[in-house]
Amino acid sequence: MNDKLVSIIIPVYKTEKYLAQCVHSALEQSYPAIEIVLVDDGSPDHCPEIIDLYADKYENVIGIHQKNQGQGIARNTGIKATHGEYVFLMDSDDRLDGKDAIALLMEEAERSEADIVVGNYRKFREGEIHDVNRHHLREGAYQNTANFRFEGFYQYGHLAYNWGKLYRREFLLKNELWSKDYPFTQDKAHNILCYAYHPKYAFIDQSVYLYRENPESVTFRYKPNMRQVWTDIAKDFHEDLKERGIYDDYFDITAFHVLFGSFFLVKQELLARHGLKNAKKALREYGEDPFVSQAMKELAKGKYVREIKSFPWRFVIRLAAMQFALKWYASLTLGIASLRFLRIDAWISEKRNKLKKSERKNAAKKEVSREVRALCKLLRTALTKPKEEMSRLAFLDDVPIDTVLTMAAQHKVLPMLYDILEEYLEEHGKTEALRSLQQTAEGCVKQSYRLLFLTKELTTAFENAGIPVVVLKGCGVAAYYPVPEYRKSGDVDLLLPNTDDVLAAGMILKSKGYELKEEQHANHHMAYSGSEGIDIELHAMLAEPFDDEKINQRMEDILPQYFEGKRMTDSMGVMIPTAPEALQALELLLHMLQHFLRAGFGLKLLADWVVFWNRVNDRGVAYKFTTLAEECGVTGFAKAVTLLCEKYLGLTEIHIFGRGLEDEFSRGYAEHFLMEIVNAEEFGKADKNRMVALRKKSLGGYLKEFHYQMKMNYAEESKHKWKWPWLWAKTFFGFLRNNRRLGRGNLRSILKSAGERAGVVEEMRLFK
């Protein structure tokens, strides 16, 4: 078993009513490698006995007893006693949200190699669970900004809590990041210090934690020492950074902390019904501290406030800080009381629980199902790990395996899964599924060798006749796979320098018994069929012409380079001619883009991208490729594909574009793009309404695509502009006739589908 151990640390104090629910939610996790450390912090009730019962009954439960030292110190005790590579902290009156909570966090931790993985959470009372509290955070360079710090620690608060996130234990130990013995708010004090050590954060959208609204907890009790503790936390953080020699520009965290302290002071006095007079007194005493006064003056200047993206919060913070700096305590007290009475502060913060209308509309499309996640995880294992390193496939126990296999078959990646699923299917008595998978894999291997030797025969014949040729895709890209024979293909794609060479090569094919296919479905190649049912496609262009002259001209200019730098590649023991690696990557990308802008493409082409870049670990090749992509105006598409492959399919090398790709796209974009590809299946065969993807959802976008289709259908005639009205009519009625003949969707459903896909396309900034 290669699963990395996760240690769940649970400090326990006076929660005997809820402790069993908390522990059972941890014991029931689907992730197989878990230890649970229960730290009795001198609890005066029956918690110590309950802890001992669990420790005696379960091998993976550890019980520790200590004198009462506070929750923060109890957490430190638990971390020191653990053996896990990752640590998950819980409060003993809370629960994990579902059996897959730890598995979801660990899946992201292994993908991103993050130091801290943050999930969403939900609040609950007995019998009632509230909506998800969303962190609205993402990976990327923006993490080193005042806005990220404000959102993470104050506006939404998810970075401030110790619970609901996974920590890499080595990160905590190496930097001596221990919780301090504050009577409350120790979570925030600990996490702002963690942030100062530049952890790599990762985020998942699922809720992993249920936070109990417990009126008996310290959170809801009156704290006469709140002012002092709140100030001490800010001062200690400030001094701690200086002592460790890492004091940087983090004063904004401290300033925001001080400001929110004034809000909580007034709120506490009003909740205790002490009146506005006492609230004003608490504020005045708070402001008498020189450290607090200086922090408020910095905020009043607007130095940090202007970096906050939320206008309501910018307004509230600047106004409050200015009143505090001017010592208008009565006005500030009344303002904070009004915010509370009108629930304006709650309205600002609770927006995190709401999805925008457009997000709600597309939520289902962006949601990655368990089956899709399982298939991606299987593919990632097949593409990146040798058999002896494969981890236990426990995640398959919670998904219908037949659905996953069907999906893999539809995407033409099923043979790749044979080696990793053979033992699992046999152990689980899936005899029929195993037999079918074995037959599919055997058929793929036979077909691969058929195509390989045919490719070798034809490329040799063309070269002997003086016709330059390179192999596209197929057995050329199969050479990069861990098991090349499992890369399924149905035809042979060959690139030639020009149309004259295509005609000459066609004559050679005819002499070998191949016939030119009556119906040609593309303008960039000629297809020939043979008696064995294998198509030979002779390409004189890298891809079908796009609706942008810049990329079309660039493809034409680049074409000679494919032959000037031609090299011989060993594919399954046979040497075949292929293009230089940077140009090969460009062709893979253009092939994906061509299909994406039509009906779509499936997971197989993403798998090609993963194995290619995981094997081509060369910065020179990467630089050449990114230059070509920029010249062609397809960098946005390349980044979207790379992001998707890094996040879900095991693309481990990040030298193509570097870190922070997710920061260049809107939240949830990778998931939306993934589901767009999954729903398309192999080249859009799954959806009869798929024909094109608009570059922009507007009337102009529809008209531009229609005009482009006319030019593709009538390439020669469309050169004469006076013929366009007639050609538009022919295109329209031809479209209706073909749809009816082929049983495709009606005009309205196809237009709707094209418009919906525009959202994915627009963020790629194609041809710009």
C-alpha positions, 0 to 999 in steps of 0.5 A: 500500500502506497497511501500516505498516512493522514493523522487526524488530530482532535483536542478534547475538552468537555464535549462528551455529548458530541465526541462519539459523532466526531470520532465516528465521522473520522473512522468512516472515511473512505481514505484507507491510511488514517490515524486518529489522535485524541488529546484529552486536555484535562477534560473534567467530564467523561471524555477521558473514558470515551477516549480510552474506549476508542483507543482500546477498540481501534488500532488506528486510534491513539489516546493521549492525556495531559493537564489542561493547557488549552486547545492550541497546546493540545493540538501541538501535543497531537502533532508531535505524537503523530506519524502521518505525512499530512495532518488534519485538525478537528474540533471535538464537537464537529464532524467531517462532511461525508466519507470522502472528505479526507480522500478529496483533500488527499487527491488534491494534495498529491496532485498539487504537492501543496503544503496546505489544502483548503476545502469548503465547510458547512455549519450545522445544528442538530437536524439542520445543515446550512448552505456551503460556506465557500472560500472563493480562493484559488491557486496562483501568483495572486496569493502574495497579495493583500487582497488574497490575505484579506479574503482568506483571513477576514472576508471569507475566513477559510485560511484562518481556521485550523479545521477544514484543511490538510497540512503537510506535517513536515512544513509545520515541523520544519518551520516550528509552526506551533499553536500558542496558548491563547484562550481563543482565536488561536486558529487565526494566530497560527495560520497567519504565521503559517502564511508568512512562511510561503506555503503552497496552497491548494483549494478544492470546491467540495465541503469537507467539514461540518462546523457545529454552532454550539452555544456552549463553546468558547466562540459564543461566550462573553470574553472579558479579556477579548481586547487584550487577547486580540491585541496580543495576537497582533503584536505577537505576530508582528514580533514573531516575524521580526525575531525569525528574520522574515518580517516582510510586508505583512502589516496588512494582515495585522492591520485588518486583524486590529480593525476586525477586533473593534467590530467584535468588541462592539458586537460582544457588548451588544450581544451581552446587552451591556449597551452602547455606552459600554461598547464605546468604552471598550472601543476607547480603551482598545484605541489607547494602545499605541499599536492599535492606533498606528494600525488604524492610521495605516488603514485610514490612509488607504494603503492596504484598503485600495487593494481589496477587490470588494467595494462594500468592504473597501467602503466599510473598512476605510470609513471605520478606520478613519473614524477610529483614527480621528477618535470618533468612538461614539460615531464608530460605535453607532456605525458598527451597531447599525451594521449589526442591526441591519445585518449589513456585515452578514450580507457582505460576508454571506455572499460567499454562500451564494452562487451568481445566477450564471454560476448556478446555471452552469453549476451542473456542467462544471460539476465533476462527477465521481465517475469522471474523477475515478476515470481521470485518476485511473488514467493518471495512474496508467500514464504516470506510474509503473505497475509496481508503484500503483496504489490501491484502487480503493476509490473505485469501491464507491463508484459503479465500475461498469459506468467508468469502464463504459466511459473509458471505452467511449473515449478510446482509452480503455486499453490503457487501463488493462494493467492497472484494473486486471487484479482489481476486477479479478479480486472483486469478481468482475469476470465479465468486465475483465474478459471484455477489457482483456479482449479490448486490450488484445485487439488494441495491441494487434491493431497497433502493430498492424498500423505500425508496420503499415506506417513503416511500409508506406513511409519507406515507399514514399521516401524511396520515391523522393517524397518527404514524409513525417508521421502525425499522431498515431504510432508517432505519439504512441512512442511516448506512452508507458505501454505504446501498444495500448494507444488506440488508433484507427488510421494512419496520418502522414504529413507531406510538404505540398499538394503535388506530393500528396497527389504523387503519394496517392498514386503510390497508394493506388498502386497498392490497392488503396482507393480515394474515398468518395466522401472527403470530410476535410479540406486539409487532407486526402483520405484513401481506404484499403481492403483491411478497412484502414484509412490512410490520410495524406496531409498537406496542411497541419490542420483544417484552415481556421477562421483567422488568416494569421494562424492559417498563414503561420501554419503554411510558413511553419510547414517546411520546418517539419521536414527540415528537422525530421528525425527517426523515432523508435516506436515499439522497436520500429524506426519511423520519421517524425517531426522535431519535438516542438513542432510535434507538440504544436501539431498535437495542439492544433489537432485538438483545437481543430476538433474542439472548435467543431464537435469536440474531442475526448480524453485520448488527446489529453492523454497524448499531451500528458505523456508527450510533455512528461517524457520531453523534459527539455526547456529548449523544446518547451521554449520553442513550442511556446514561441510557436504557440504565441505566433499562432495565437493559440497560447490560451488554448495551450494553457487551458489544456495544460492546466487541465492535464496538470490538475486531473491527468498527471502532467507533472512537468510544469516547465511549459508555462510555469506555475499559476496557470489556474490564476489566468482563468475564472474559478472552476474553469478547469472543471468546466473545460473537463466536463466539456471534453467528457461530454463530447466523448471521442470527437463529439460523437456523444451529442447530436447537437454538437457541431461547432463552438462559437468564439463569442456568444453574440449575434456577430459570433453566430454570423461569423461562424456561419460565414466560416462554414460557408467558406469551408464548404465552398472554398473555391467559389467563396473567393468571389464575393458576389457569390456569397449570398447564393453560397450562404443559402446553399450552406443553410439548406445543406445544413438542414438537409444533412441534419435530417439525413444524419438524424442530428438535432434541430437548428435551435438545439444546435445553436443553443449548444454552440452558444453554451460552449462559447463560455469555454472558448472566450477565456482562451483568447484564441488568435489574439 
